[in-house]
């Protein structure tokens, strides 16, 4: 396995901002993209567990409903799973964790994934559906 991937800084939408490989969110907000793509490679075809390292400081862990949710898709648009990015605590943008793992069948060599904000990803809060992503773990 090639391990971690840190693509260029990319952000999703206005209600959601997801940042790849960027330490401070203020700098990352200058790049906005609704559906970031993540290119990476694997040495062999097969079934891989993927997850993302992230931070979500939008609220306390025991109340409110500001969990970030995204749909994981292949570059061809096939549904691969749902990525959940729970809150880490109010203002805890430097407290990172790992999302739920998603089992994905990959081809040998280069692969590309997309994180999409879709209607099914709307959480109960509706207005806040935001997190910061650091890297993809394969």
N, C-alpha and C positions, 0 to 999 in steps of 0.2 A: 504494500500500500504506500501511497505517496504522503499520507498524513493530512496535515492541515492546508487549507487554501485561504489566502487573504487577498481577494480581488480588490481593484480600485474602489474608492469610496463611491457608493451609490445610495440613493435614497428613494423611498416609495411614497408617492402621493402627498397630500397635504394633511390629511387626518392621521397619516402614518408616516413615520420617517424611520428607515432602517439604514444603518451606516455600516459599511464593511471596512475593517482595518483602519479606523480613524479613532484617535484617542479622545478628541473633544468634539461634541455634537455641534457646537456653533460653527466650526469650520466645515463640517460635513453637510450642513444644511444648504450650502451653496450649490450642491449637486442634487437635482431632483429627478427621479425616474420612478414611474409607477410600478414597473415590474422588472426588478434587477435580475440579471442573468449571472450565473456563477459557472465559469468554465474551469474544468479541472481534469486530471487524468488518473487512470488506474492501470496497473501493470497487467491485469488479467480480467477477462470477462467473468461476471459472476454476481452473486447477491451480496450487497454491501449495506451495512448500517451507517446512516448519515445523521448527523445532528449539527447544530450551530451553537457556538459560544455567543452569549448575548448579555445585555443588561437592560433592565426595565425598572426605572425609578419613579414610575408614575403614581405610586400610592403604597399604602401599607399592605402587608401580605394577608391580613385577616379581614379586611373590609374593602368596600368599593368594588368596582368591576372593571379594571383597566388592564386586563390581560391582552397582550397582542396575539393575533391569530393570523396565519397565512396559509395559502394553498401551495403545495410544492408540485411543480409540473416539470415534465421533460421539455426539451427544446421544441419537440413536435406538438406539445400541448397535452400529452397524456397525464392524467391525474396520478400522482405518486403518493400523496398523503397530505396530512395537515400538520403544520408546525405550530406548536403552542409555546409562547414566550411569557410565562407568568411574571408578576411583579416580584421585585427583590427587596422592596421597602421604599418608603418615601425618600426621594432624592438620592437613592442608591445607584447612581449611574456608573460608579466605579466597582460595583459588586456584580461580578459576572457569574453566570451559570450556564448549564447546557440544556438545550431544548430536548423534547422527547425524541428518541431515535426513530427513524423511518427506514424500513428495509426497501432497498431499491436495486433492481437488476440493471447493471451497467455493462457497457461494451468495453473491450480492451482499448486503451488509449484515451483520446479526448472525449469528454462528455460535457454537457451543459444543462444546468438546471435553472428553473425560473421560480421566484417567489412571487406569488400573485395575491393582491388584495381583491377578493371576490365578495359578492353579496353574502355568501354563507359565512364569511369570516367576521361579520359584524358581531361584536360582543354586546352585552347588555348595556354598556355605557354609551355606545354608538359614537360619541364624539372623540373618545381617547382610545386609540388602538395603535400604540407606538412602542418601539423598542430600538435598541442599538445592537447591531450584529458585528462581531469581531471577525469570526472566521467559520468556515465550513470544516467539520471534522469527518473524515472518511475512514 
